[in-house]
Amino acid sequence: MKRGRGRGRPSARLQHRTVWQGAAMLLVRPDDLYLSRLKAVEELLGHLDGGYALALGRAGAGLRSLDLKTAILTYALTFEAGGRRGLLLTNWMAEDNRDRVVHRQAFVDAYRAAGVPMPSGAMPDHLAVVLEFAAHADPEAGRRLLVEHRVPIAALRRVLDEVRSPYAHAVAAVCATLPEVTAEELQSLPISGPTTDTVDQRHVHLDTPPNGR
């Protein structure tokens, strides 16, 4: 993704956090605050360089074209119907539930170390939860989690691209903040079976943009 440069733009680190916040808001299940979140993401775009703004803008535009009922159905069919498009990152890393629990511990440890309570109504490895954590709670620990799990994030982007989902642009923006993933890394990733990936929208803030620190 081409990343433009504008005068007076925030630092790259703060822009990354802003991307993570915008993507988190786009990747929660649509509800009565659906349009408010899309508006908040649109407001974030002015704080971003061209490539990031373009990707999040395309995701937001694609979702804005859907009414709430259609958006809920689209989200469910995309992420909650099982198969290869789940938002739980550890489900891309292991087929067995016991192995997934082991992988999930990295998220639990990071949240505890940052003094952040475990999310209720969502798994700790849900991509929207991880992005919010990285944007607001502990950017350094959050970045480490995202970098360590950049391969499943890239795999998610690939399968969303295949079905031309507007969510692919949001995940692409996240990928652009992380080290590149090779084709070999993608091929070595075990693809998960059916899952139900949900996230409680109460765990996504509407700060615009994340405070710098």
Secondary structure, DSSP 8 states (H G I E B T S, - for coil): ------TT---HHHHHHHHHHHHHHHTS---TTHHHHHHHHHHHGGGS-HHHHHHHHHHHHHHHTS-HHHHHHHHIIIIIS-SS--SBGGGGT-SSHHHHHHHHHHHHHHHHHTT----SSS-TTBHHHHHHIIIII-HHHHHHHHHHTHHHHHHHHHHHHHTT-THHHHHHHHHTTS----HHHHHTS-----------GGG----SS----
